């Protein structure tokens, strides 16, 4: 008992395989984590929404780092 594959069935099967492969590739690209880019985007958007708070944080961090790195 052999099953005869017609060209239209074969094309449909190859099209489905290609579509699922493309879907898997796109899914893998979305799963890649980019923590540095995410943090930079978050901090940038936070600083645009709250410029005063961001300025105080920068001043505070700069003061502490400068105090710890003083040459004397």
Secondary structure, 3 states (H helix, E strand, C coil): CCCCCCHHHHHHHHHHHHHHHHHHHHHHHHHCCCHHHHHHHHHHHHHHHCHHHHHHHHHHHHHHHHHHCCCC
